[in-house]
């Protein structure tokens, strides 16, 4: 009953805009229907199977008289529950299914105690499996080069792909123009058929909303759903208002990387305005679009040889032993299995055309790459939150696409698949916030990916042969940085903003997603460590730093301010501790003196 008149209607006359099996309508659904209630961001056991409830009442403490932001997710949910945007008809299913959210002192002590013995076990098991895989791959399948050349993209093994399937990438695109519902459904079906998606793989839902609905509310509510309950691969929810349109996409991370998720929405938008669907999905043996690894590159074959793969097998086994030996008995490990922390928060922000142009001009004058600037300011944002929410030495993870560099034929990056390979290191927060360190890291990153050396070759072999595109056991230590550079949508859309991140089912310590679309810098930051209110202030701080510190002077000023604030906080903390000790000693002296008397 909560789904209203939603149903499947067969295609009769597609050219006349009739509804299709992949399209449904929910424009008459009451906007008072809501998601299950949350307790501090966690789905309560009593409401897990309930589709909708009445809006939550906004607590008086959600916003105090000083206008302070609500600190916790439950308060944030309550604030947005009173908005005019309806919740999606598919409530979350994987939100939280463990009784605890963090490893307690006993579990942590047990993990530290068992670190060495568990590490030895993990190393032995991993090394045996990797050596056996290496032998099979280089004896019967042509090694890493043969495996990669047999498909359109570097595939991971089934276990890793299953883990990836638990992650859905959500994106919200705001267009400053209204859309016609029937035309949107027709365009989606044309795009779906052109790119070989079956009816159960890709679906669309169209809902009418008032003009009062704003992008932050759409982002907050619509990233709290599951793709699995709607479609197998790709699902689009179009929210049409009198003066604007929101296109919300959900895509399975097993099959498509972040760039591909953007390209799927881009292709759909282009189909709406052009009336002709572009082909963006390569398939093996297709005469129109079939991408394969460059087989004529002898240098590439040499770097994918048996000896580098053997070294990779041993190195990967050692890294897994260190990581999983420590965290195998922890609650945080389950964040990688679609069971993220209940404090899994996300904030979006964007710069205007003028602000983006000002920042870009200042960076060009200093010859500073936007990658380094975005990494530096995002690290400064991470440092601006209270100390207890900081990870002093996070695992830096970033990804690069090998599609446009190693795969033939050379085509624009408008295609859809998963060509990302992960690269990273282990810096401190101070190093991450250093422009010189970030610039040096970026230079090394480009050198490795262009020459197919260092971490790029290691990661490609790791993913293609052993299926391990990542082996970090504690996601809450990861600083995941994504910068997708310059992108564009169809000019008929009138200039859009685009934000993307994993849904509620996964987050890290700091997950930064940046992209400049149609001249506007769009930022999305998610975290399973930093509370919602602190994350909101951190993103606002990053936006200010992006504009003001592009010239270089404001950055040092801000750092001085942060250091001064940190010193003041430490001084205040030490003073409070000294006063507490003095009170305790005075009380003890008085008690002892009284007893003696």
C-alpha positions, 0 to 999 in steps of 0.5 A: 500500500505504501508504494501507491500505484507503482507497477509494471506497465508493458510497452505498447507504443514507445514512440508515443511516450507510453510507460515502459516496464522499466518506468514507474510513477509515484507523483501522487504518493503522499509526501508524509510517508517516511522512512523508518525511525532512527536512533542515533542514526541506526535503524531500530529493530522494531522498524526494520521491516516498516516501509514508511512512517509519519515524519519524525518530530524535530527535537528542541535540541536539534538546533539551539538558540545560537543556531548550532548545527545538529551533531548527530545523524538522528537529529539531522534526519529529524531536521530533513523529515519536515521538508517537502521532498518525499522519501524514496519508496525503497527503505534501506535494508543493510543499514545496520545489522550488528549489535555493536558499532565500535570495537570496545576495549576488550575486543581491541585488547584481544585484537592486539594480543592476537595480531601476530598469530593471526597475521602468520595464519593470514600470511600463510593462507594468502601466500598459498592462494596467491602462488597457486593463482600465479601458477595457473594464470601464467601457465594456462592463461597467458599471465596478467596480460592474457587475463586482461586482454580477454575482457573489456576491463580488468576484472577482480575475482568473484569474492571481491566483486561480491563485496563490491556488489554490496556498495551502491554509488549514488549521485544527484544531478540538479538541472535548472530546467523542468523535465517532461515526465513522459519524455524522460521515460521514453529517453531512459528506455531508448538509452537502456535498449541502446546499451544492452540493459535488460528490463530488470537491470535498469529501471526509472521512477518519476516523481513530481515535487514542489519547487521548495525542495532543495538539493541538500534534502534530496541528497540526504534522503535519496542516498538512504536507499538500496539499489538491490530492491529496485534494479540489478545494475542501474536505477534512476529516480527523476524528481520533476519540479516546475523550475528544475529537475533532480536526476538521482542515480544508483549504480552497482559498484561491482560493474561500474566505477565512479566515472562510469556512473557519471557517464550513465547519467550524462548519456541519459541526459543527452538522450533526453535532449538529442532524442538519440541514445549514445553507445557508452557500454562496451561489450566483448566482440561488439563491432561498434564498441569493444575495448581491449588491452593494448596487445602491441605494447611490448613494454606493457607485456614486459611489466606484466611478466611472471617475475613482477607478478611473483613479487606482487604475490609475496608483497600482497600476502605480507600487507594482508597479514599486517592488516587483517592480523590486526583487524580480523577480530574487530567490528570495523572490519564489517564496514567493508561488508555493507554494514557501515557505522551508524554515524555514516554521514555525508555533506555536499557543497558546490562553488558558483561559476564565479568562485570556480573561475577565481580559484582556477585563475589563482591556481594557474598563476601559482602553477599549482595543480587542482588535484594538489589544492583539493587534497590539501584543502580537504585535509585541512577540513579533516584537521578542523574537526575536534581531535577525537574525530581525527585519524592522525595517520590515515591510509590515503587511497586514490584511484586512476583509470587505465581505460584511456591509457592502456585500452584500445581503441582510444576513445573519450572517457564517456564509456562505462565499465570499471577500469579503476585501479587503487593507488595509495600510501600512508601519510600524516594529516600534516603531510596531506595538508602540505601543498609541497607533499601533495604536489610531489604525490601527484607528480609521482602518481602521473609518472607511475600511470603514464609509464606503467611502473611503481604502484600502477603496475603493482595494482594492475597485476594485483587486481587482474591476477589475484583479484585484490583491488584493495586489502585495507581491513579497517575502512575507518582509517582510510582517507579516500580521495577522488578528483574527477577533473573537468566534466560536462553535461549536454549544453541543453541542460543549462549547466548542472551540478553533480554530487556522488558518493557511496550510499549509506552502506559504506563510508570511510574516515574521510571520503572526498569526491570532487568534480568540476561539471560545466564550470562548477566545482562540486564537492561531496564528503562522507565519513563514518567517523565524523558526526554530521554537524562537525562534517558540515562545518568541515565542508564549509571550511573546505569551501572557504579554503578552496577560494581564499587559499588558492592564492597561497596566503590565506592557507598559511593564515588558516593554518596559524589559526588552526594551530592557535585554536589547537593550542588554546584547546590543549591549554584549556584541557591541561588547565582543567586537568590541573584544577581537577587534580588540585580539587582532588588533592584538597579534598583528600587532605581535608578528609585525612586531616579530619579523620586524624583530628 
